[in-house]
Structure formats: C-alpha cells, structure tokens
Amino acid sequence: MKKEFAEIDLQNKRKLYVVKNGELIAHDLPEHGETVIVTHQGEAKDIITTVKTRL
C-alpha cells in the first residue's frame, strides 16, 4: 500500500481542506459568497459554493 502525502497551507485563508471519498481535497473559497459542506459520518458528501457579486 503506497501512501501519498499532501501539503496543507494553514496560513492560506482562501483554501478549505476536506476529506471526500477518502481523499484530501483543497477547495478554493470565493472572495464574496459562502461555502456549505454537507457531511455524513465525518466525510464530506457535497460542497456547495454560492458566489455573490460585490456592489
């Protein structure tokens, strides 16, 4: 079994890290808007991003 390592930048406020299907996924956060993560048993099932325009 080969293990892969991913580098996580905890100082980056524009990224969100979730585990989906056993893999670590980096998700870019919108500048204006919101991101909702639907989880089930501790694992992300869906990532919903709503982008709002800035007035």
C-alpha positions in Angstrom: 0.0 0.0 0.0 1.5 3.3 -1.1 0.9 6.4 1.0 0.7 9.8 -0.6 1.3 13.0 1.3 -0.3 16.3 0.6 1.0 19.7 1.8 -1.5 21.8 3.6 -1.0 25.6 3.9 -2.8 26.6 7.1 -2.0 30.2 6.6 -3.9 30.5 3.4 -7.4 31.9 4.1 -8.6 31.3 0.6 -8.5 27.5 0.7 -10.6 24.9 2.6 -9.5 21.3 3.0 -12.0 18.5 3.3 -11.9 14.7 3.1 -14.1 13.3 0.4 -14.1 9.6 -0.7 -11.0 9.0 1.4 -9.0 11.7 -0.3 -7.9 15.2 0.9 -9.4 17.9 -1.4 -8.4 21.5 -1.4 -11.3 23.8 -2.3 -10.9 27.4 -3.2 -13.1 29.8 -1.3 -14.9 32.6 -3.1 -13.9 36.2 -2.4 -17.6 37.1 -1.9 -20.1 34.4 -1.1 -20.4 31.3 1.0 -19.5 27.7 1.0 -21.6 25.0 2.6 -20.2 21.5 3.2 -22.6 18.6 3.6 -21.1 15.8 5.7 -22.2 12.3 6.6 -20.3 10.3 9.2 -17.4 12.7 9.2 -16.8 12.7 5.5 -17.7 15.5 3.0 -20.5 14.4 0.7 -21.1 17.6 -1.2 -19.5 21.1 -1.4 -21.9 23.9 -2.4 -20.4 27.3 -3.2 -22.5 30.4 -3.7 -20.7 33.4 -5.3 -22.2 36.8 -4.7 -21.3 39.9 -6.7 -19.8 42.8 -4.8 -21.7 46.1 -5.2 
